[in-house]
Amino acid sequence: MVKKFAALVCGAVVAFGLMACHTNDIGNGMGPTPKTDVPVNVTKTLIVKLSRALNAGETLKYDGATGVVSGTTVTFENVADGKTLVLSGGNLIEQTTTISFGDGNVVAIDLDVLEESEEYDWNTYTEGVDAKAEDELGGATASVTVKASTVGSVKNKKFSITLYTPAVSPLKEIKEGAAEAKLLAAKCKPLGATFNPAVAFEANLPGAQKCDIVCYNVNEGSTKWPASEPTKLTAELSSFTSTDPVISLKYEITSIKEEKKAIANGAGTVPAGSNIVSYKENYGYRPLVQTTGVISRLFRQLFGTAFGETTKSFTLETKGETNYVLYQNVKTVTIKSGTADPFVVEIYGGVTADLISVEPSTDPEIVPGHNGGSND
C-alpha cells in the first residue's frame, strides 16, 4: 500500500517528526491509505535590501550580529524570531525594528539608508522672505516653511527636512479588517526649535488620491487634504521635536484568497539514500493591479520587499525510492483605502511537500539539512 507524507519544507535546515494519521484515497483500487502529517522545524532567514551600500562606520545588525553582505543586500541566516534589527552609524537616521516571522521562515524587507539633510544654505536667503526646506523620497516630496517674521529662530542653524520610511517587520498575520501603515516620516532640524506662528508642513503624495491619509505629531486639528489638490497634505508644527511627523494610510483588507502552487517536483523518483533536494522559493509581494507612487510604500510596510526568490535545499534520507512535489502557499489580498479603487496584491508564504514512498515496505525519513550561511 502506498503511503503519502505531507511536510512543510522552507528554509535551510529541515527536521521532521511524525504526527497523527488520517486517510486518503489515491485511486489505486486498494481503498483508503494511511496519510501522516509531518511538522517541520526550520531555521529562520532575514534578507534586508538596502537603498544603498553601507559606508565605513555604518552598521546593520540583527540580534547584535552582522550578516553576509552582497552589494546592497544583507542576509542573516539561522536567526532567532522576535529579535531587533538596528541600522546605525555616522549621520544616518537610525532605524530599529523587531522582526516577527509568524509561521513563516523567510522575512525580506526594504530599508532606507539615509543621512539627515545638510543645513539650509543661508547664502541664498533673502531678508524678509519665508525660509523653506524641502526633501524627496521615492516620488513623494515634503517641505517645512518658516515665516519671515520668525526666521531668526533658525538663522545660522541646521534648518532642514529629511523624509524616510520607518522600518517595520511585515505583517505577522494577514487577516481581514481595518488597520494603518506608516508610509513616511519627516526628520526636521534644528531639534528643539519653536515657532510662533507655526511652521507650515506640506507633503505631496503621488498615488494616494482618494486614500484615507492621516498625519501624526503635528499641531492638533491642523491636518488638511485639499480637494483641489488630491495628493497634497498640509499641517502645522509649533516646534521640531524628536517625535517626527508621521504620514499614515488607513486601509482595510477586504478579502483573502488562499491557494497552493507547485514550485518543484521529483519526477522519476529520488533513489534510496541521502539526496539533496534544491528548489527556488518565492518571497515578498507582487501587485496584480497597477499602482503608483507611495502605494508601493504601503505594500512594503505590510508585506516586505517586492517579489524575489531564493534557493533552498534540504536532505532527504530514504530507505526506498520516493517521489515528491513541493508547493508554496500564495495569498491574493484585496485592500481598500478611502474611496480609491481597490489594490490587489499576491503574497508568498510557506512551502509544503507531498512525499510519496514507492516501495511498500519502508517509510521515507527526512533528516536535518542546511543550505549554508550563519551569523557571525
Sine and cosine of phi, psi and omega as CSV:
sin_phi,cos_phi,sin_psi,cos_psi,sin_omega,cos_omega
0.00,0.00,0.74,-0.68,-0.03,-1.00
-0.98,0.21,0.73,-0.69,0.05,-1.00
-0.94,-0.34,0.65,-0.76,0.05,-1.00
-0.95,-0.31,0.64,-0.77,0.06,-1.00
-0.82,-0.57,0.79,-0.61,0.06,-1.00
-0.97,-0.25,0.68,-0.74,-0.04,-1.00
-0.59,-0.80,0.60,-0.80,0.20,-0.98
-0.98,0.18,0.77,-0.64,-0.02,-1.00
-0.74,-0.67,0.95,-0.32,-0.02,-1.00
-0.39,-0.92,0.72,-0.69,0.05,-1.00
0.96,-0.29,-0.19,-0.98,-0.14,-0.99
-0.99,-0.11,-0.47,0.88,-0.05,-1.00
-0.82,-0.58,0.77,-0.63,-0.06,-1.00
-0.81,-0.58,0.81,-0.59,0.03,-1.00
-0.74,-0.67,0.76,-0.65,-0.12,-0.99
-0.91,-0.42,0.54,-0.84,0.13,-0.99
-0.67,-0.74,0.58,-0.81,-0.12,-0.99
-0.97,0.24,0.57,-0.82,0.05,-1.00
-0.85,-0.53,-0.18,-0.98,-0.08,-1.00
-0.93,0.37,0.41,-0.91,-0.10,-0.99
-0.99,-0.14,0.41,-0.91,0.26,-0.97
-0.59,-0.81,-0.05,-1.00,-0.11,-0.99
-0.94,-0.33,0.38,-0.93,0.00,-1.00
-0.49,-0.87,0.78,-0.62,0.00,-1.00
-1.00,-0.01,0.90,-0.43,-0.05,-1.00
-0.99,-0.12,0.08,1.00,0.12,-0.99
0.96,0.28,0.52,0.85,0.01,-1.00
-0.98,-0.19,0.17,0.98,0.04,-1.00
0.99,0.17,0.07,1.00,-0.06,-1.00
-0.96,-0.28,0.06,1.00,0.02,-1.00
1.00,0.07,-0.12,-0.99,-0.03,-1.00
-0.85,0.53,0.62,-0.79,-0.01,-1.00
-0.87,-0.50,0.69,-0.72,0.03,-1.00
-0.85,0.53,0.66,-0.75,0.05,-1.00
-0.76,-0.65,0.75,-0.66,-0.08,-1.00
-0.92,-0.39,0.81,-0.59,0.10,-0.99
-0.99,0.11,0.78,-0.63,-0.10,-0.99
-0.87,-0.50,0.87,-0.49,0.00,-1.00
-0.96,0.28,0.28,-0.96,-0.05,-1.00
-0.79,-0.61,0.70,-0.71,0.18,-0.98
-0.92,-0.38,0.92,-0.40,-0.09,-1.00
-0.81,-0.59,0.43,-0.90,0.06,-1.00
-0.97,0.23,0.38,-0.93,-0.04,-1.00
-0.99,-0.12,0.60,-0.80,0.05,-1.00
-0.82,-0.57,0.79,-0.62,0.06,-1.00
-0.92,-0.40,0.83,-0.55,0.03,-1.00
-0.91,-0.41,0.83,-0.56,0.00,-1.00
-0.89,-0.45,0.87,-0.49,0.03,-1.00
-0.98,-0.19,0.92,-0.39,-0.09,-1.00
-1.00,0.04,0.49,-0.87,0.04,-1.00
-0.95,0.32,-0.35,0.94,0.13,-0.99
-0.39,-0.92,0.29,-0.96,0.04,-1.00
-0.92,0.38,0.49,-0.87,0.02,-1.00
-0.97,0.26,0.59,-0.81,0.08,-1.00
-1.00,-0.09,0.15,-0.99,0.06,-1.00
-0.84,0.54,0.72,-0.70,-0.01,-1.00
1.00,0.01,-0.12,0.99,0.04,-1.00
-0.97,-0.26,0.69,-0.73,-0.07,-1.00
-0.72,-0.69,0.49,-0.87,0.15,-0.99
-0.80,-0.60,0.85,-0.53,-0.03,-1.00
-0.73,-0.69,0.58,-0.81,0.13,-0.99
-0.86,-0.50,0.84,-0.54,-0.05,-1.00
0.82,0.58,0.58,0.81,0.06,-1.00
0.99,0.14,-0.03,1.00,-0.06,-1.00
-0.93,-0.37,0.48,-0.88,0.07,-1.00
-1.00,-0.01,0.39,-0.92,-0.01,-1.00
-0.96,-0.26,-0.13,-0.99,0.04,-1.00
-1.00,-0.01,0.84,-0.54,-0.10,-0.99
-0.99,-0.14,0.76,-0.65,0.12,-0.99
-0.70,-0.72,0.99,-0.11,-0.07,-1.00
0.91,0.41,-0.89,-0.46,0.00,-1.00
-0.98,-0.22,0.22,0.98,0.03,-1.00
-0.93,-0.38,0.75,-0.67,0.04,-1.00
-0.87,-0.50,0.80,-0.60,-0.04,-1.00
-0.90,-0.44,0.77,-0.64,0.05,-1.00
-0.93,-0.38,0.89,-0.45,0.00,-1.00
-0.97,-0.22,0.43,-0.90,0.10,-1.00
0.84,0.55,0.73,0.68,-0.09,-1.00
-0.98,-0.18,0.26,-0.96,0.05,-1.00
-1.00,-0.01,0.48,-0.88,0.05,-1.00
-0.98,0.22,0.50,-0.87,0.14,-0.99
0.97,0.24,0.35,0.94,0.03,-1.00
-0.99,-0.17,0.09,-1.00,-0.16,-0.99
-0.97,-0.23,0.73,-0.69,0.12,-0.99
-0.99,-0.16,0.77,-0.63,-0.07,-1.00
-0.75,-0.66,0.82,-0.58,0.16,-0.99
-0.95,-0.31,0.81,-0.58,-0.06,-1.00
-0.39,-0.92,0.11,-0.99,0.07,-1.00
0.91,-0.42,0.45,-0.89,0.04,-1.00
0.83,0.56,-0.68,-0.73,0.02,-1.00
-0.98,-0.20,0.37,0.93,-0.05,-1.00
-0.92,0.39,0.50,-0.87,0.26,-0.97
-0.96,0.27,0.91,-0.41,-0.07,-1.00
-0.92,0.39,0.70,-0.72,0.02,-1.00
-0.86,-0.51,0.77,-0.63,-0.02,-1.00
-0.68,-0.74,0.74,-0.67,0.07,-1.00
-0.42,-0.91,0.49,-0.87,0.08,-1.00
-1.00,-0.04,0.79,-0.61,-0.06,-1.00
-1.00,-0.03,0.82,-0.58,0.04,-1.00
-0.91,-0.42,0.85,-0.53,-0.02,-1.00
-1.00,0.06,-0.29,0.96,-0.07,-1.00
0.87,0.49,-0.71,-0.71,0.04,-1.00
-1.00,-0.09,0.16,0.99,0.04,-1.00
-0.99,-0.11,0.05,-1.00,-0.05,-1.00
-0.77,-0.64,-0.04,1.00,0.09,-1.00
-0.77,-0.64,0.81,-0.59,0.16,-0.99
-0.88,-0.48,0.78,-0.63,0.04,-1.00
-0.78,-0.62,0.81,-0.59,-0.06,-1.00
-0.73,-0.68,0.39,-0.92,0.19,-0.98
-1.00,-0.09,0.56,-0.83,-0.04,-1.00
-0.63,-0.78,0.81,-0.59,0.05,-1.00
-0.96,0.29,0.79,-0.62,0.13,-0.99
-0.94,-0.35,0.99,-0.16,-0.16,-0.99
-0.74,-0.67,0.66,-0.75,0.15,-0.99
-1.00,-0.08,0.51,-0.86,0.08,-1.00
-0.89,0.45,0.65,-0.76,-0.05,-1.00
-0.85,0.53,0.47,-0.88,0.02,-1.00
-0.94,0.33,0.18,-0.98,-0.05,-1.00
-0.92,0.39,0.42,-0.91,0.04,-1.00
-0.88,0.47,0.67,-0.74,-0.01,-1.00
-0.99,0.15,1.00,-0.07,-0.07,-1.00
-0.94,0.35,-0.24,0.97,0.04,-1.00
-0.91,0.40,-0.38,0.92,0.00,-1.00
-1.00,-0.10,-0.03,1.00,-0.05,-1.00
-0.99,0.14,0.71,-0.71,0.05,-1.00
-0.97,-0.23,0.79,-0.62,-0.03,-1.00
-0.83,0.56,0.70,-0.72,0.03,-1.00
1.00,0.07,0.09,1.00,0.00,-1.00
-0.92,-0.39,0.56,-0.83,0.05,-1.00
-0.84,0.54,0.57,-0.82,0.06,-1.00
-0.98,-0.21,0.75,-0.66,-0.08,-1.00
-0.77,-0.64,0.72,-0.69,0.11,-0.99
-0.87,-0.49,0.64,-0.77,-0.08,-1.00
-0.73,-0.68,0.36,-0.93,0.11,-0.99
-0.48,-0.88,0.35,-0.94,-0.01,-1.00
-0.70,-0.71,0.62,-0.79,0.03,-1.00
-0.49,-0.87,0.90,-0.44,0.06,-1.00
0.84,0.55,0.54,0.84,-0.01,-1.00
1.00,-0.07,-0.33,0.94,0.08,-1.00
-1.00,0.09,0.54,-0.84,0.05,-1.00
-0.78,-0.63,0.42,-0.91,0.06,-1.00
-0.51,-0.86,0.44,-0.90,0.00,-1.00
-0.53,-0.85,0.41,-0.91,0.20,-0.98
-0.80,-0.60,0.71,-0.70,-0.06,-1.00
-0.83,-0.56,0.82,-0.57,0.01,-1.00
-0.98,-0.18,0.79,-0.62,0.03,-1.00
-0.87,0.49,0.57,-0.82,-0.04,-1.00
-0.82,0.58,-0.55,0.83,-0.05,-1.00
-0.92,0.38,-0.34,0.94,-0.04,-1.00
-0.85,-0.53,0.22,0.97,0.01,-1.00
-0.85,0.52,-0.48,0.88,-0.02,-1.00
-0.83,0.55,-0.40,0.92,-0.03,-1.00
-0.95,0.32,-0.28,0.96,0.03,-1.00
-0.84,-0.54,0.01,1.00,-0.05,-1.00
-0.86,0.52,0.73,-0.68,0.02,-1.00
0.91,0.42,0.30,0.95,0.12,-0.99
-0.91,-0.41,0.13,-0.99,0.01,-1.00
-0.98,0.20,1.00,-0.06,-0.01,-1.00
-0.99,-0.16,0.92,-0.38,-0.08,-1.00
-0.31,-0.95,0.19,-0.98,0.12,-0.99
-0.68,-0.74,0.65,-0.76,0.03,-1.00
-0.74,-0.67,0.84,-0.54,0.04,-1.00
-1.00,0.05,0.60,-0.80,0.12,-0.99
-0.44,-0.90,0.32,-0.95,0.09,-1.00
-0.98,-0.21,0.87,-0.49,-0.04,-1.00
-0.84,0.54,0.69,-0.72,0.02,-1.00
-0.94,0.34,0.75,-0.66,0.07,-1.00
-0.61,-0.79,0.39,-0.92,0.15,-0.99
-0.99,0.12,0.60,-0.80,0.06,-1.00
-0.84,0.54,0.32,-0.95,-0.02,-1.00
-0.80,0.61,0.77,-0.64,0.04,-1.00
-0.95,0.32,-0.56,0.83,0.01,-1.00
-0.64,-0.77,0.83,-0.55,0.03,-1.00
-1.00,-0.02,0.89,-0.45,-0.04,-1.00
-0.58,-0.82,0.37,-0.93,0.00,-1.00
-0.93,0.36,0.52,-0.85,0.03,-1.00
0.70,-0.71,0.05,-1.00,-0.07,-1.00
-1.00,-0.08,0.55,-0.84,0.01,-1.00
-0.28,-0.96,-0.12,-0.99,0.05,-1.00
-0.70,-0.71,0.38,-0.92,0.08,-1.00
-0.67,-0.74,0.70,-0.71,0.01,-1.00
-0.99,0.13,0.94,-0.35,-0.06,-1.00
-0.99,0.14,-0.72,0.69,-0.11,-0.99
-0.56,-0.83,0.44,-0.90,0.16,-0.99
-0.69,-0.72,0.32,-0.95,-0.07,-1.00
-0.79,-0.61,0.86,-0.50,0.07,-1.00
-1.00,0.00,0.90,-0.43,-0.07,-1.00
-0.93,-0.37,0.67,-0.75,0.04,-1.00
-0.78,-0.63,0.45,-0.89,0.16,0.99
-0.99,0.12,0.69,-0.72,-0.02,-1.00
-0.88,0.47,0.74,-0.67,0.02,-1.00
1.00,-0.08,-0.15,0.99,0.00,-1.00
-0.93,0.37,0.61,-0.79,0.05,-1.00
-0.88,-0.48,0.43,-0.90,-0.13,-0.99
-0.64,-0.77,0.69,-0.73,0.11,-0.99
-0.51,-0.86,0.97,-0.25,0.14,0.99
-0.94,0.33,0.23,-0.97,-0.09,-1.00
-0.92,0.40,0.41,-0.91,0.11,-0.99
-0.96,0.28,0.64,-0.77,0.08,-1.00
-1.00,0.05,0.85,-0.53,0.04,-1.00
-0.96,-0.29,0.80,-0.60,0.00,-1.00
-0.74,-0.68,0.58,-0.81,0.07,-1.00
-0.66,-0.75,0.70,-0.71,0.09,-1.00
-0.95,-0.32,0.85,-0.53,-0.17,-0.99
-0.85,-0.53,0.99,0.17,0.00,-1.00
-0.86,0.51,0.64,-0.76,-0.02,-1.00
1.00,-0.05,-0.19,0.98,-0.07,-1.00
-0.99,-0.14,0.26,0.97,0.02,-1.00
-0.82,0.58,0.72,-0.69,0.06,-1.00
0.93,0.37,0.07,1.00,0.04,-1.00
-0.99,0.13,0.32,-0.95,0.01,-1.00
-1.00,-0.03,0.99,-0.14,-0.06,-1.00
-0.94,-0.34,0.67,-0.74,0.09,-1.00
-0.77,-0.64,0.37,-0.93,0.00,-1.00
-0.80,-0.61,0.76,-0.65,-0.02,-1.00
-0.93,-0.37,0.31,-0.95,0.04,-1.00
0.90,0.43,0.56,0.83,0.14,-0.99
-0.84,-0.54,0.06,-1.00,0.01,-1.00
-0.85,0.52,0.72,-0.70,-0.05,-1.00
-0.86,0.51,0.74,-0.68,0.05,-1.00
0.98,0.22,0.11,0.99,-0.07,-1.00
-1.00,-0.09,-0.19,0.98,-0.08,-1.00
-0.95,0.31,0.75,-0.66,0.02,-1.00
-0.69,-0.72,0.49,-0.87,0.02,-1.00
-0.76,-0.65,1.00,0.07,-0.15,-0.99
-0.86,0.52,0.77,-0.64,0.00,-1.00
-0.89,0.46,-0.53,0.85,-0.03,-1.00
-0.96,0.28,-0.32,0.95,0.01,-1.00
-0.75,-0.66,1.00,0.06,-0.23,-0.97
-0.93,0.37,-0.10,0.99,0.06,-1.00
-0.90,-0.44,0.19,0.98,-0.10,-0.99
-0.96,-0.29,0.81,-0.59,0.06,-1.00
-0.94,-0.35,0.72,-0.69,0.04,-1.00
-0.81,-0.59,0.51,-0.86,0.04,-1.00
-0.35,-0.94,0.02,-1.00,0.00,-1.00
-0.78,-0.62,0.52,-0.85,0.04,-1.00
-0.78,-0.63,0.81,-0.58,0.06,-1.00
-1.00,0.01,-0.21,0.98,0.02,-1.00
-0.32,-0.95,0.36,-0.93,0.13,-0.99
-0.98,-0.18,0.92,-0.39,-0.01,-1.00
-0.88,-0.48,0.04,-1.00,0.03,-1.00
-0.96,0.29,-0.16,0.99,0.08,-1.00
-1.00,-0.03,0.98,-0.18,-0.12,-0.99
-0.94,0.33,0.56,-0.83,0.18,-0.98
-0.85,0.53,0.70,-0.71,-0.05,-1.00
-0.82,-0.57,0.76,-0.65,0.07,-1.00
-0.98,-0.20,0.85,-0.53,-0.10,-0.99
-0.83,-0.56,0.57,-0.82,0.04,-1.00
-0.94,-0.35,0.80,-0.60,0.08,-1.00
-1.00,0.06,0.71,-0.71,-0.05,-1.00
-0.59,-0.81,0.20,-0.98,0.10,-1.00
-0.66,-0.75,0.79,-0.61,0.15,-0.99
-0.99,0.13,0.91,-0.40,-0.12,-0.99
-0.99,-0.11,-0.37,0.93,0.05,-1.00
-0.37,-0.93,0.48,-0.88,0.04,-1.00
-0.69,-0.72,0.85,-0.52,0.07,-1.00
-0.95,-0.32,0.81,-0.59,-0.05,-1.00
-0.92,-0.39,0.64,-0.77,0.06,-1.00
-0.44,-0.90,0.21,-0.98,0.07,-1.00
-0.90,-0.44,0.74,-0.68,0.02,-1.00
-0.88,-0.47,0.75,-0.67,0.01,-1.00
-0.93,0.37,0.73,-0.68,-0.01,-1.00
-0.84,-0.54,-0.24,0.97,0.02,-1.00
-0.25,-0.97,0.39,-0.92,0.07,-1.00
-0.47,-0.88,0.37,-0.93,0.00,-1.00
-0.97,-0.25,0.85,0.52,-0.01,-1.00
-0.87,0.50,0.69,-0.72,-0.01,-1.00
1.00,-0.03,-0.03,1.00,0.05,-1.00
0.96,0.29,0.51,-0.86,0.14,-0.99
-1.00,-0.02,0.78,-0.63,-0.03,-1.00
-0.94,0.33,0.23,-0.97,0.05,-1.00
-0.89,0.45,0.56,-0.83,0.00,-1.00
0.90,-0.43,-0.36,-0.93,-0.01,-1.00
-1.00,-0.03,0.79,-0.61,-0.02,-1.00
-0.72,-0.69,0.79,-0.61,0.10,-1.00
-1.00,0.07,0.89,-0.46,0.01,-1.00
-0.97,-0.24,0.88,-0.47,0.00,-1.00
-0.92,-0.40,0.47,-0.88,0.00,-1.00
-0.34,-0.94,0.25,-0.97,0.05,-1.00
-0.99,-0.16,0.85,-0.53,0.01,-1.00
-0.95,-0.30,0.78,-0.63,0.03,-1.00
-0.99,0.16,0.45,-0.90,0.12,-0.99
-0.54,-0.84,0.25,-0.97,0.06,-1.00
1.00,0.04,-0.51,-0.86,-0.08,-1.00
-0.70,-0.71,0.37,-0.93,0.08,-1.00
-0.68,-0.74,0.90,-0.43,0.04,-1.00
-0.91,0.42,0.70,-0.72,0.05,-1.00
-0.98,-0.22,-0.19,0.98,0.10,-1.00
-0.84,-0.55,0.73,-0.69,-0.07,-1.00
-0.86,0.51,0.76,-0.65,0.03,-1.00
-0.74,-0.67,0.32,-0.95,-0.02,-1.00
-0.69,-0.72,0.26,-0.97,0.17,-0.99
0.87,0.49,-0.68,-0.73,-0.17,-0.99
-0.94,0.34,-0.16,0.99,0.03,-1.00
-0.90,0.43,-0.48,0.88,0.10,-1.00
-0.90,0.44,-0.50,0.86,0.09,-1.00
-0.93,0.37,-0.59,0.81,0.07,-1.00
-0.87,0.48,-0.74,0.68,-0.04,-1.00
-0.88,0.47,-0.67,0.75,-0.04,-1.00
-0.94,0.35,-0.52,0.86,0.06,-1.00
-0.94,0.35,-0.52,0.85,-0.04,-1.00
-1.00,0.02,-0.62,0.78,-0.22,-0.98
-0.81,-0.58,0.09,1.00,0.01,-1.00
1.00,-0.01,-0.53,-0.85,-0.06,-1.00
-0.99,0.16,0.24,-0.97,0.08,-1.00
-0.92,0.40,0.21,-0.98,-0.12,-0.99
-0.72,0.69,0.70,-0.72,0.09,-1.00
-0.40,-0.92,0.04,-1.00,0.05,-1.00
-0.59,-0.81,0.45,-0.89,0.02,-1.00
-0.67,-0.74,0.52,-0.85,-0.01,-1.00
-0.99,0.11,0.77,-0.64,0.03,-1.00
-0.84,-0.54,0.35,-0.94,0.06,-1.00
-0.42,-0.91,0.39,-0.92,0.09,-1.00
-0.54,-0.84,0.32,-0.95,0.02,-1.00
-0.99,-0.14,0.83,-0.55,0.02,-1.00
-0.96,-0.26,0.92,-0.39,0.05,-1.00
-0.99,-0.17,0.86,-0.50,0.01,-1.00
-0.77,-0.64,0.48,-0.87,0.11,-0.99
-0.99,-0.12,-0.04,1.00,0.05,-1.00
-0.42,-0.91,0.17,-0.99,-0.02,-1.00
-0.88,0.47,0.61,-0.79,-0.10,-1.00
-0.63,-0.77,0.73,-0.68,0.19,-0.98
-1.00,-0.10,0.40,-0.92,0.10,-0.99
-0.52,-0.85,0.46,-0.89,0.17,-0.99
-0.74,-0.68,0.78,-0.63,0.04,-1.00
-0.98,-0.20,0.67,-0.74,0.03,-1.00
-0.81,-0.58,0.50,-0.87,0.12,-0.99
-0.89,-0.45,0.70,-0.71,0.06,-1.00
-0.96,0.28,0.76,-0.65,-0.02,-1.00
-0.78,-0.63,0.74,-0.68,0.05,-1.00
-0.90,-0.43,0.75,-0.66,0.14,-0.99
-0.98,-0.21,0.90,-0.43,-0.17,-0.99
-0.92,-0.38,0.76,-0.65,0.07,-1.00
-0.96,-0.26,0.78,-0.63,-0.10,-1.00
-0.83,-0.56,0.72,-0.69,0.08,-1.00
-0.89,-0.45,0.58,-0.82,0.12,-0.99
-0.57,-0.82,0.83,-0.56,-0.02,-1.00
0.84,0.54,-0.72,-0.70,0.03,-1.00
-0.95,-0.31,0.24,0.97,0.03,-1.00
-0.94,0.34,0.40,-0.92,0.08,-1.00
-0.88,0.48,0.51,-0.86,-0.04,-1.00
-0.88,0.47,0.52,-0.85,0.13,-0.99
-0.98,-0.19,0.67,-0.75,0.00,-1.00
-0.83,-0.56,0.80,-0.60,-0.11,-0.99
-0.73,-0.68,0.62,-0.78,0.09,-1.00
-0.99,-0.17,0.79,-0.62,-0.08,-1.00
-0.88,-0.47,0.68,-0.73,-0.04,-1.00
-0.98,-0.21,0.73,-0.68,-0.06,-1.00
-0.86,-0.51,-0.58,-0.81,-0.10,-0.99
-0.96,0.30,0.19,-0.98,-0.03,-1.00
-0.92,-0.40,0.64,-0.77,0.08,-1.00
-0.83,-0.55,0.30,-0.95,0.01,-1.00
-0.67,-0.74,0.63,-0.78,0.23,-0.97
-0.98,-0.21,0.88,-0.47,0.01,-1.00
-0.94,-0.35,0.79,-0.61,-0.12,-0.99
-0.83,-0.56,0.92,-0.40,0.07,-1.00
-0.98,0.22,0.78,-0.62,-0.02,-1.00
-0.99,-0.17,0.03,1.00,0.13,-0.99
-0.93,-0.37,0.79,-0.62,-0.15,-0.99
-0.96,0.29,-0.23,0.97,-0.17,-0.98
-1.00,0.04,-0.39,0.92,-0.10,-0.99
-0.72,-0.70,0.38,-0.93,0.08,-1.00
-0.99,-0.12,0.52,-0.86,0.12,-0.99
-0.96,0.28,0.53,-0.85,0.08,-1.00
-0.87,-0.49,0.64,-0.77,0.06,-1.00
-0.88,-0.47,0.81,-0.58,-0.05,-1.00
-0.91,-0.42,0.30,-0.96,-0.06,-1.00
-0.81,0.59,0.69,-0.73,0.11,-0.99
-0.74,-0.68,0.17,-0.99,-0.09,-1.00
-0.49,-0.87,0.64,-0.77,0.00,-1.00
-0.96,-0.30,0.33,0.94,0.15,-0.99
1.00,-0.10,0.39,-0.92,0.09,-1.00
0.99,-0.11,0.65,-0.76,0.10,-1.00
-0.38,-0.92,0.35,-0.94,0.05,-1.00
-0.93,0.36,0.50,-0.87,0.09,-1.00
-0.94,0.34,0.00,0.00,0.00,0.00
